[in-house]
Amino acid sequence: QDIIPQPLLDQYLSMTDPARAQTVDTEIAKHCAYSLPGVALTLGRQNWHCLKDTYETLASDVQWKVRRTLAFSIHELAVILGDQLTAADLVPIFNGFLKDLDEVRIGVLKHLYDFLKLLHADKRREYLYQLQEFVVTDNSRNWRFRYELAEQLILILELYNPNDVYDYLRHIALTLCSDKVSEVRWISFKLVVAILQKFYANNANALGLNFINELVVRFRHCSKWVGRQAFAFICQVGMFSLCFFHLESG
């Protein structure tokens, strides 16, 4: 490459050297990870080979803060590299982050939609089953993690067809609607309504009616008041969708 002076690029790449972390700055690898998307943008995708090994080294760094930094920016790097390089070089890293500590997973979760929309439909569909793994966290009190999941799922709905939404995402929505934290339940009610609107917009009336019947059984006839309250809130948030499907079934 002839875009960046080679000595300067070599100096940047050497920031991943463990010896430099001991003698120069203990967080030098984190600084390198933070700057990497900017360096990649400057070099262009045609020179990604200059950074690939460094990126993989940082992605496997023993410090979770380094991996977390990369997780928060992997969607930006995917835009820079394009779909082919993303599928070949970033998807394996992304998959590793999905199984990492919550401090790292939150990085990919916050931009899950931004990353998935860049993948081809067949590759994107492979993540449907993995989405439910975000419900489980290292610390169950980390309710903001589940809140973020519900927010992302509202966006992600547009990436999948109604059958996939019914088979995979509806289960997650129902689980989140029964969360112990009210903030998570509230955003999940919006997710449920968004799912119903997805069915309505795609003329998947049968799926919508089945989902409504499930909501009635699970919440309307719940023995606990909090379940019945959840049904009332869902009706309040999505009155139009519920009325439409009931009219269709009548």
N, C-alpha and C positions, 0 to 999 in steps of 0.2 A: 504494500500500500504506500501511497505517496501523499496522503491527505494530512497526516500528523507526522511531524518529525520523528523518525524511528527512535532516537534516544529518549524522547519524551514518552512515547508509547511503551518502550521497554521499562522505563521508570515506573509507569503506572502499573504494568503487569507484575512488577516485582513486589507490589504491595501485598500480595497474597503469601509471600515468603514468611513462614513462622518466625524466622530469626529476626525479621524486621519488627514484628509485633513485640518482641522481647526487648529490643534495643531502641526502637524509635517511638512507637505508640501502640499501646495494647489494643486500641480500636481501629488500627489502620486498615484491617480487612473490612470492617464495617463501612469505613469511608469509601473504600474501593467499590463495595457493593452498591452503595448509594449513588455513586457517580457512573456506574456502568451503563445504564440506559442512555445517558448523555454521550458517553464515548461511542456507544454503538450507533447512535444517531449521526454522530459526526463522521464516523467511518463509513456508514452505509452498509446495507445488507450484503453487498458484494465482498466486503472485508470482514464478515462475521467470523471467518476462520481465525482471525487474529485474536479474537476474544473468547472463542468457544471453550477452550481448555480452562481459561481463567474463571469463566462463569461456572463451569462444572466443579471447579475446586472450591469456589465460594459457596456453592449450593450444598456442599458436603462438609462445610466448616463445622468444627466442634462447637463454636459459639452460636447459640440459637438466635442472638441478635443479628448476626450476619445473615443467616437463613431467612429470618423475619423480614429484613430489609429487601431481600430479593423477592420474597413472596408478595410484598406490597407493590412491586413494580413489574412483575412478570407479564401482566396484561399490556403494559406500555411497550415492553420489549417485543411482545408478539406483534404489535402494530408495526414496529420498525422492521422486523424480520420478514413478515409476510407469512402466508399459510403453510408453504412447503417447509421452510426452516423451522417454523413453530411446531409443526407436527413431528419433525425429525429430532429436534434438539431441545425444545422447551416442554413438550408434553411429558416426557419422562421425568423432568425436574418437577413439573407441576404435580405429577402423580406422587412423587416423593413428599412434597410439601403437604399433600392431603393427609398423609399418615404421620405427620410430625407432631410436635407439641402444639397445644392450643395457641401459644403465643406466635407460632409460625402459621398455623392453619387460618387464623383470623385474617392474615394478609391476603390469602387467595380467596377467602370467603367474601371479603368486602368488595372484591372486584370479580366475583365469580361469573356474573353475567357478561362483563366486558371481555373476559377471556373465552368463555364458551361460544360466544357469538362469532368469534374469529375462526372457529374450527369448522371443518366440513360436517355435514349433517350426520354421516355415519360415525365419525369419530366422536361427535358431540353426544350421540345417543348412548355411547358406552358409559357415560357418567350418570345416567339416570339412576341406576341402582346405588351408586356411591353417594348420591346426595343425602340419603337418609342417615349416613354415617355422621353427618354434621350435627345431628340431634344429640349425639353422645359427646360429652366433653370430659376433660380430665377432672374438672371441678364442676359439679352440678350447680353450684351457686353462680356460675358464670352465665347469668341469664342474658346478658347482652349478646353473647354468641348466638343464642337461639333467636333473639330478636333480629339480628343481622341476617340470619338464615331466612326468616320469613320475608324480610324486605327484598332479599335477592330473588327468592322464588317468585315473587310478584312480577319481577322483570323477566325472569327466565321462562315464564309461561309461554311467551311468544315464540320461543325457540323450538317448542315441541308440539306435536299434533294432539288432538283431544284424547285419543286412546292412550297415549303415553302419559299424559297428565293424569288421567283417571287411574291408570295401573300403578303409577309410581308416586307422583307428587301429591295426590289426594291423601295418601296415608300419612305423609309428613305433616300436611296441613291439619289433619284431625288430631294428630299427636300434639302439635303445638297449641291447638285450641284448648287443650286440657292442661297446659303448663301451670305450674304453681305460682308463677309471677304474672300479675295482671297486665303489665306492659307487653309481655310476650303474647298473651291471649288476645289483646286488643289488635295488635298488628296481624295476628293470625286470622282474626275474623275478616279483615280486609283481604287476606290471601284467599280465604274460602269464597268470598264474593267474587274475587278476580277469576277464580276457577270456574264459577258458575257463568260468569260473563264470557269466558273463553268458550264454554260449551254452546252458549247462546249464539255467539258470533260465528261459530262454525257449524251451526245447525245440528249439533250433536245433542238433540233433545232427550234421547233415551239415557245418555250418560248423565245429563243434568238431573233428570228425574230420579235416577238411581242414587245420585249423590244427595239430593234433597231428602229422599226417604231415609238415607243413612244418617243425615243430620237430625232428622226427627226422632229416630230411634235412639241415637246416641246422646242427644242433648235435650230435646223437648220432653222426652219421657224419662229423663235421668232422675234417680232417686235423690240426688243431692241438688240443693238449690243453685249452686254455682253452675251446674250443667244447664239447668233451665234458663238461668240468666244468660249464659253464653248463647243459647238459641235466640233469645230475645234480642241480644245485641247483633247477632248475625242478620236477623230480620231487619233490624233498624239500619244497618250499614248497606244491606243489599236488597232493599224492598223491591226494586224493579225486577231484578233477576228472579227472585222467588215468586213474585206474582206472575211473571211470564210463564214459568215452568208449570205452575199450578193451573193456569188457564189452559195451557197446552194439554195437560193431562186430563182436564175436565171434559 
